[in-house]
Amino acid sequence: MNLEEVVELIRGALGDLAKEITVRKGYVEVVVNPGDVVTAATKLKELGFDHVKSVTAVDYPKESRIRVTYHVSSYLRDDLARVIVGLSVDLSRENPVMDSLVGVWRSSEFQEREVYEFFGVVFKGHPDLRPLLLIPELAEKRVLRKDFIVREESIYEGVPHRYQ
């Protein structure tokens, strides 16, 4: 299945849920409203996109938003196995809250935790939303947001000395 066929397949399944569907650098990106993300994810899973490859976020401070993207693919459908779909939502930077997709794709559990600790995105309904990789004091700083300041190599603002 080529990318144009995948776009049509997704467009047919999501209908008006998709605010935007584009082909970018060899993958399909679908943007939906935060309130529609669980429904859109469920429909993508029904199409055969059965697992999450990654969950990531990009901070756009000048636009006061954070874009969260789930990269999904298929293990079970050979025609979709080489296709990656990015399911994206834009959240307010001041209060980045969205529904967790762990109930749709179990493989998103740890990756949502990473986005939580590095960007501060709260995933409602997540079974264990706590820092995964960082000490709690550092996770509170949201270190992958663009306004995080590193004073010098390996010394972070406001982290207790015992961790440095």
VENDA-V191197 format. One record per helix or strand of 3 or more residues. SS is the DSSP state (~ for helix, > for strand). FROM is the first residue (numbers start at 1). TO is the last residue. If there is no record, write none. Layout:
{{SS/FROM/TO} {SS/FROM/TO}}
This chain:
{{~/3/17} {>/18/24} {>/27/32} {~/34/47} {>/51/60} {~/61/63} {>/65/73} {>/85/92} {>/97/99} {~/106/119} {>/122/124} {~/136/139} {>/150/152} {~/161/163}}
